[in-house]
Every structure is written in structure tokens, then in C-alpha cells.
């Protein structure tokens, strides 16, 4: 009887030990696989954020140029002696620039929607990345509202005051001309077909109260969009820096 009990307990110990070892090995293997997936996800998110920063920076630079032009034009409109006509025309053309923007970090958004973001072990980083998806969504919504409810109507009002075809686009640099010609929505004619019109009557334009009022509306719209782009850039760049710190700690190249 004693021998049977010893045999039973011995066999029980072997079975239980085997099961525990199997569980431990399985947990160890799963931990390795999850760490590998986390490293892959960190790299994908980093590529996402890098792309968003590059795209928003381009749009922000265009918006900054337009905002600066409307600010210059607003100041010039109240000068006793405005600068030469061609400089004013350059300001007008640049003030009408509009670079639409819609940004989404595809991999990061997918991880949030599927719950895969939980694989990011760093709690503060995971929280910041989750919040960033919400910020990007708000950015897209605000950008759409500001652009199409304020900026585009502001540009339309300006074009009621100024005949688009009267602007001498030849005054612009080749880079600016190429930018305008690449925008299929602007109705800009091929550069080779541009005709040299009569100069805009700057003095009559600046004495028009409606033009000055429309110019202020346009400047506010450009300024607000510019501030929106800079705000999302700060958030994405902050998340990218924190992400890179975690990637360095885990030995993930970027």
C-alpha cells in the first residue's frame, strides 16, 4: 500500500511538474512573441508619426506663407504710401493660397481600434499615443470646418473684389508658379498660356472699405488654420520624442 502511494505521488509530481513547466515555457514563448510584436508596432507607429510630421510641416509652411502675406497686405492697405504695385500683387496672390490637410496615423489608429495598443508596455507612452489619435481626429474635424466654413468663403470674397485674371502671375517665382499650376482645383491656366494683364489699381482697392473688411476676415481664417497646424505638430512631435526614447531603451532602430 505504501509503495502504491509513493508511486502515485511520484507520478502525480511528475505530471504536475510537466504541466507547470509547459505553462512556464508557453508563457515565456508568448512573452517573447509579444515583445517582438511590440518592437514591430513601435517602428510602425514611428513611421506613422514621421509621415504626419512631414505632411503637416509642408501644409504649415504654406499656411505660414499665406498668413504672412495677408498680414503684410492688411498693414499695406492702411499705409499712406503703399509699395509698388507689383509687390502688392505678390502679396495678394500669396494671400489666396490654400493647402488642404487631412492627416491620419493609420497603424496607430488601427492599434487603438483593435486593442493592440495594449502591447505597448510603457503606460505613459501608451496613454499619450491613445490621446494622440483623438487629437488627430479633432485636428481633421477642425481643419475641415475652418477651411471650408471660413477660409474658402474668405478667398471667394477676395476674388469678388479682385479679378483673378488681372493678377500678374509672372511676378511670382518659378516655384510659386509650379505650386499654383499643380493645384487642379484652382482653375489656374497653364503657365505657357499666361497673358500679361493690366496692373491692379492698388489705390482704388485699398480705398474700398469692403476689400479691407474682407481682407481682415481672410487674415483671421489663415491665422487660425496656421495655429491649428502648429498645435498638432507640437503634439505629434512630443509623442515622437517619447516614442524614440522607448525605442532606444528596447533597441529598436529608427
C-alpha positions in Angstrom: 0.0 0.0 0.0 2.8 2.3 0.9 4.6 1.6 -2.3 1.5 2.3 -4.3 1.1 5.7 -2.5 4.7 6.6 -3.2 4.3 5.6 -6.9 1.0 7.6 -7.1 2.6 10.7 -5.6 5.7 10.4 -7.6 3.7 10.1 -10.8 1.4 13.0 -9.7 4.5 15.1 -9.1 5.9 14.3 -12.5 2.6 15.1 -14.2 2.1 18.4 -12.3 5.8 19.4 -12.8 5.4 18.7 -16.5 2.2 20.8 -16.8 3.8 23.7 -14.8 7.0 23.6 -17.0 4.8 23.6 -20.1 2.9 26.6 -18.8 6.1 28.4 -18.0 7.6 27.6 -21.4 4.4 28.7 -23.1 4.3 31.9 -21.1 7.9 32.6 -21.8 7.3 32.0 -25.5 4.3 34.2 -25.6 6.2 36.9 -23.8 9.0 36.7 -26.5 6.4 36.9 -29.3 4.6 39.8 -27.7 7.9 41.7 -27.2 8.7 41.1 -30.9 5.2 42.4 -31.9 5.7 45.4 -29.6 9.0 46.2 -31.3 7.3 45.9 -34.8 4.5 48.2 -33.6 6.8 50.8 -32.2 8.6 51.0 -35.6 5.3 51.2 -37.5 4.0 54.0 -35.2 7.2 55.9 -35.5 6.9 55.7 -39.3 3.3 56.9 -39.0 4.3 59.9 -36.8 7.2 60.8 -39.0 4.9 60.8 -42.1 2.3 63.0 -40.3 5.0 65.5 -39.2 6.4 65.7 -42.8 3.0 66.3 -44.3 1.7 68.8 -41.7 5.0 70.7 -41.9 4.5 71.2 -45.7 1.0 72.4 -45.1 2.0 74.5 -42.2 4.7 76.2 -44.2 2.2 77.0 -47.0 -0.2 78.3 -44.4 2.5 80.4 -42.7 3.3 82.0 -46.1 -0.4 82.8 -46.7 -0.8 84.2 -43.2 2.3 86.4 -43.6 1.0 87.6 -46.9 -2.4 88.6 -45.5 -0.7 90.3 -42.6 1.5 92.3 -44.9 -1.4 93.1 -47.1 -3.5 94.3 -44.2 -0.8 96.6 -43.0 -0.2 97.9 -46.5 -3.8 98.7 -47.0 -3.6 101.4 -44.3 -0.3 102.9 -45.4 -0.3 106.4 -46.7 2.2 105.4 -49.4 1.7 101.8 -50.4 4.7 100.0 -52.0 5.0 99.5 -55.8 2.1 97.7 -57.5 4.0 94.5 -58.3 4.8 93.9 -54.6 1.2 94.4 -53.7 0.1 91.9 -56.4 2.6 89.3 -55.0 1.0 89.7 -51.5 -2.5 89.3 -53.0 -1.6 86.1 -54.9 0.2 84.6 -51.9 -2.7 85.5 -49.6 -5.0 83.4 -51.6 -3.0 80.2 -51.1 -4.8 77.2 -49.6 -3.3 73.9 -48.7 -5.9 71.4 -47.6 -4.8 68.9 -45.0 -6.1 65.6 -43.6 -3.8 63.5 -41.5 -4.3 60.1 -40.1 -1.7 57.7 -38.4 -3.1 54.5 -40.0 -1.1 52.0 -37.9 -1.7 53.8 -34.7 -5.4 54.3 -35.3 -5.7 50.6 -36.2 -4.0 49.6 -33.0 -6.3 51.7 -30.9 -9.5 50.4 -32.6 -8.4 46.7 -32.3 -7.0 47.0 -28.8 -3.5 46.1 -30.0 -2.2 49.3 -28.4 -2.2 47.3 -25.1 1.0 45.6 -26.4 2.9 48.9 -25.7 4.2 48.2 -22.2 5.1 51.7 -21.3 1.9 53.1 -19.6 2.6 56.8 -20.1 3.6 56.3 -23.8 0.6 54.1 -24.4 -1.7 56.8 -22.9 -0.1 59.6 -24.9 -0.4 57.6 -28.2 -4.1 56.9 -27.4 -4.7 60.6 -26.8 -2.9 61.5 -30.0 -5.4 59.5 -32.1 -8.1 61.7 -30.6 -6.1 64.8 -31.2 -5.6 63.9 -34.9 -9.4 63.3 -35.2 -10.1 66.7 -33.7 -7.5 68.3 -35.9 -9.1 66.8 -39.1 -12.5 68.0 -38.0 -11.4 71.5 -37.0 -9.3 71.8 -40.2 -12.2 70.9 -42.3 -14.5 73.4 -40.6 -12.0 76.3 -40.6 -11.0 75.7 -44.2 -14.4 75.3 -45.8 -16.5 77.5 -43.4 -14.0 80.4 -43.1 -11.0 80.3 -45.4 -12.6 79.3 -48.7 -15.5 81.8 -48.3 -12.9 84.4 -47.4 -11.0 83.7 -50.6 -14.2 83.8 -52.6 -15.0 87.3 -51.1 -11.5 88.5 -52.0 -12.0 87.2 -55.6 -15.2 89.3 -55.8 -13.1 92.3 -55.0 -10.2 91.4 -57.4 -10.4 89.9 -60.8 -8.3 86.8 -60.7 -7.3 87.2 -64.3 -6.0 90.7 -63.6 -3.2 89.4 -61.3 0.2 89.3 -62.9 1.3 85.8 -62.0 4.5 86.3 -64.0 5.7 88.3 -61.0 5.9 85.1 -58.9 8.9 82.8 -58.7 9.0 79.6 -60.8 8.5 77.6 -57.6 5.3 79.6 -56.8 4.0 79.2 -60.3 4.6 75.5 -60.3 2.7 75.2 -57.0 -0.3 77.1 -58.3 -0.3 75.2 -61.6 -0.2 71.8 -59.6 -3.5 72.7 -57.8 -6.2 71.2 -60.1 -8.9 72.9 -58.0 -7.7 76.5 -58.6 -8.5 76.7 -62.3 -5.1 78.2 -62.8 -4.2 78.3 -66.5 -1.1 76.5 -67.9 2.0 78.7 -67.3 2.7 78.9 -71.0 -0.7 80.4 -71.7 -0.4 83.2 -69.1 -1.1 86.7 -70.6 0.2 89.9 -69.1 -2.8 91.9 -67.9 -3.1 95.5 -66.8 -1.8 96.2 -63.3 -4.3 96.2 -60.5 -5.4 99.6 -59.3 -3.9 99.3 -55.9 -5.1 102.7 -54.6 -8.7 102.1 -55.6 -8.5 98.7 -54.0 -7.1 99.9 -50.7 -9.7 102.7 -50.6 -12.5 100.2 -50.8 -13.8 99.5 -47.3 -15.4 96.2 -48.3 -12.0 95.0 -49.6 -10.3 95.9 -46.3 -13.0 94.2 -44.3 -12.8 91.0 -46.5 -9.0 91.1 -46.1 -9.3 91.1 -42.3 -11.7 88.1 -42.4 -9.2 86.2 -44.7 -6.3 87.0 -42.5 -8.1 85.7 -39.4 -9.0 82.5 -41.2 -5.4 82.0 -42.4 -4.0 82.8 -39.0 -6.4 80.3 -37.2 -5.5 77.5 -39.6 -1.9 78.2 -39.2 -2.2 78.0 -35.4 -4.1 74.7 -35.8 -1.3 73.2 -37.8 1.3 74.3 -35.3 -0.7 72.9 -32.4 -1.0 69.4 -33.9 2.7 69.5 -34.9 3.7 70.1 -31.3 1.6 67.1 -30.1 2.9 64.7 -32.7 6.5 65.8 -32.2 6.1 65.3 -28.5 4.8 61.8 -28.9 7.5 61.0 -31.4 10.2 62.1 -29.0 8.8 59.9 -26.2 8.4 57.0 -28.6 12.0 57.3 -29.7 13.1 57.2 -26.1 11.3 53.9 -25.6 12.6 52.6 -28.9 16.2 53.3 -27.8 15.5 51.6 -24.5 14.3 48.5 -26.3 17.0 48.6 -29.0 14.6 49.3 -31.9 16.2 51.2 -34.8 14.5 54.2 -36.3 
